[in-house]
């Protein structure tokens, strides 16, 4: 259970780890990045967003979702009465893959511990995964975003009981403007999920066991919009 009294301690530990991760060299991306993009937002947020990886602008500025997809995310947040400072935003990978290519299994494996630690310290009620890679990693299931978007799933991640809520990546609306209606519909459920009780998952989900390639046994291609350099 989260408590007001331990929030400052968790925030301080999150910042300490962030400083440590900025020197991470666990995978080859450390040689090509400009800087590590740890995450930004409220360290005690009820709502956390997890995307795929930093893009060009994120790599330069050191913050997630500062490009065009970030503007879409901000617009969607406004529709439910929230803004960036109210939530926490991170990615599966903390370093930009060259050319915005898809994350590789060994990169996800090297970086996932950082994300799980963020969830453990922030203790959100809802983790909203944006696109295939974040959804498959945190759900521990191979199902792609097209099949599961807008479907809340009780999960235990980083020792925290929460609601995993997959939606399309905001860049989808840039590639296909009609997708904004779908995103707005999925976002409209977030206030209900945030205000309701968090149910314990029916059974533990072994999201950290085995190589990422084993967890994603039925690969489904990430939609084309996700790697256009727009986020």
C-alpha positions in Angstrom: 0.0 0.0 0.0 1.2 3.5 -0.8 1.3 6.0 2.0 1.9 9.8 2.2 4.7 9.3 4.7 6.9 7.1 2.5 6.3 9.1 -0.7 9.3 11.4 -0.2 11.6 8.4 0.4 10.4 6.7 -2.7 10.9 9.8 -4.7 14.4 10.3 -3.4 15.3 6.7 -4.3 13.8 7.1 -7.8 16.0 10.1 -8.3 19.1 8.3 -7.0 18.5 5.4 -9.4 17.9 7.8 -12.2 21.3 9.3 -11.6 22.8 5.8 -11.6 21.1 4.7 -14.8 22.4 7.8 -16.7 25.7 6.0 -16.8 24.2 2.6 -17.8 26.3 0.5 -20.2 24.4 -2.8 -20.1 23.8 -2.9 -23.8 25.3 -1.6 -27.1 22.9 1.3 -27.2 25.2 3.1 -24.7 27.7 3.6 -27.5 25.3 5.4 -29.8 23.0 7.4 -27.5 23.3 11.1 -26.8 21.9 10.6 -23.3 19.8 8.2 -21.2 16.1 9.1 -21.1 15.0 7.8 -17.7 11.5 9.3 -17.4 9.7 12.4 -16.2 6.7 13.3 -14.2 5.2 13.0 -10.7 7.1 10.4 -8.6 3.9 9.4 -6.8 1.6 9.4 -9.8 -1.5 7.2 -9.9 -1.2 7.0 -13.7 2.0 5.9 -15.5 2.6 5.7 -19.2 5.1 3.4 -20.8 6.2 3.8 -24.4 8.7 1.9 -26.5 11.9 3.8 -26.7 13.3 7.4 -27.0 13.2 9.0 -30.5 15.4 11.7 -32.0 14.1 14.6 -29.9 14.0 12.6 -26.7 17.6 11.5 -27.2 18.6 15.2 -27.6 16.5 16.6 -24.8 16.7 13.7 -22.3 12.9 13.5 -21.7 10.3 11.1 -23.1 7.5 12.2 -25.5 8.8 15.7 -26.4 8.1 15.3 -30.1 4.8 15.4 -32.1 3.5 12.2 -30.4 4.1 13.9 -27.1 1.8 16.7 -28.1 -0.9 14.2 -29.0 -0.4 12.6 -25.5 -0.8 16.0 -23.9 -4.0 16.7 -25.9 -5.4 13.3 -24.8 -4.5 14.0 -21.2 -6.4 17.3 -21.4 -9.6 15.4 -22.4 -9.6 13.7 -19.0 -8.5 16.8 -17.0 -4.9 15.9 -16.5 -1.5 17.2 -17.7 2.1 16.0 -17.8 2.9 17.0 -14.2 0.1 14.8 -12.9 1.5 11.6 -14.5 4.8 9.7 -14.9 6.1 8.9 -18.4 8.8 6.4 -19.2 9.8 3.9 -21.9 10.8 0.3 -22.1 14.2 1.3 -23.4 16.0 4.3 -21.9 18.3 4.8 -24.9 17.4 5.5 -28.5 17.9 2.6 -31.0 19.8 3.9 -34.0 17.4 5.1 -36.7 14.5 4.5 -34.4 14.6 0.8 -35.2 12.6 -1.7 -33.1 14.1 -2.7 -29.7 16.1 -5.9 -29.8 15.4 -8.7 -27.3 18.8 -8.3 -25.6 18.2 -4.6 -25.2 14.8 -5.1 -23.6 16.3 -7.7 -21.3 19.1 -5.4 -20.3 16.7 -2.4 -19.6 13.6 -4.0 -18.2 14.9 -4.0 -14.6 15.0 -0.2 -14.7 11.3 0.0 -15.7 10.2 -2.5 -13.1 12.1 -0.5 -10.4 10.3 2.6 -11.5 6.9 0.9 -11.2 7.9 -0.4 -7.7 8.8 3.0 -6.5 6.1 5.1 -8.1 3.3 2.5 -7.3 0.8 3.7 -9.8 -2.8 2.5 -9.8 -2.8 2.3 -13.6 0.0 1.6 -16.0 -1.0 2.6 -19.5 1.1 0.8 -22.1 1.5 2.6 -25.4 1.9 0.1 -28.3 3.1 -3.5 -28.7 6.5 -3.6 -27.0 5.4 -2.1 -23.7 2.2 -4.1 -23.7 3.9 -7.4 -24.4 6.7 -6.8 -21.9 4.4 -5.8 -19.0 1.6 -8.2 -19.7 3.9 -11.1 -20.2 1.6 -12.1 -23.1 2.3 -12.3 -26.9 -1.0 -10.5 -27.9 -0.5 -7.4 -29.9 -2.0 -4.0 -29.2 -4.7 -4.3 -31.9 -6.2 -7.2 -30.0 -6.0 -5.9 -26.4 -6.2 -2.1 -26.6 -8.8 -0.6 -24.2 -9.0 -3.8 -22.1 -7.9 -3.3 -18.5 -5.9 -6.2 -17.0 -5.2 -6.7 -13.3 -1.4 -7.3 -12.9 1.3 -7.4 -10.3 4.4 -5.7 -11.5 7.4 -4.8 -9.3 5.4 -6.1 -6.3 2.6 -3.6 -7.0 -1.0 -4.6 -7.7 -2.2 -2.4 -10.5 -4.3 -2.2 -13.6 -2.5 -2.6 -16.9 -4.3 -0.7 -19.6 -3.0 -1.1 -23.2 -3.7 1.6 -25.8 -2.3 2.5 -29.2 0.8 4.7 -29.3 -0.1 8.4 -29.7 1.9 8.4 -32.9 -0.9 6.3 -34.4 -3.0 9.5 -34.7 -0.2 11.2 -36.6 0.0 8.4 -39.1 -3.8 7.8 -39.3 -5.8 10.8 -38.1 -9.0 8.7 -37.7 -7.1 6.8 -34.9 -7.6 9.8 -32.6 -11.2 8.7 -32.1 -10.0 5.3 -30.9 -7.4 6.9 -28.6 -10.0 9.3 -27.1 -12.4 6.4 -26.5 -9.7 4.4 -24.7 -8.6 7.5 -22.7 -12.2 8.2 -21.6 -12.1 5.0 -19.4 -9.0 6.1 -17.5 -10.8 8.3 -14.9 -13.0 5.3 -14.0 -10.0 3.0 -13.7 -8.1 5.5 -11.5 -11.0 6.1 -9.2 -12.0 2.4 -8.7 -10.4 -0.2 -6.5 -7.4 -2.1 -7.8 -8.1 -5.8 -7.9 -5.4 -8.4 -7.2 -4.4 -10.3 -10.3 -6.0 -13.8 -10.5 -2.5 -15.4 -10.6 1.1 -14.2 -10.6 2.3 -13.3 -14.1 6.0 -14.3 -14.6 7.0 -11.2 -16.6 10.6 -11.4 -15.6 11.3 -15.1 -16.3 13.0 -16.2 -19.5 14.4 -14.2 -22.3 12.2 -11.6 -24.0 12.1 -13.7 -27.1 10.5 -16.5 -25.0 7.9 -14.1 -23.6 6.9 -12.9 -27.0 6.5 -16.3 -28.6 4.0 -15.1 -31.2 5.5 -12.0 -32.6 3.2 -9.4 -34.0 4.8 -6.5 -36.0 4.7 -3.1 -34.4 2.5 -0.8 -36.6 4.4 1.2 -39.1 3.6 4.5 -37.5 5.7 3.6 -34.4 9.0 4.1 -36.1 8.5 7.3 -38.1 10.8 9.4 -35.9 7.7 11.3 -34.7 8.2 10.6 -31.0 
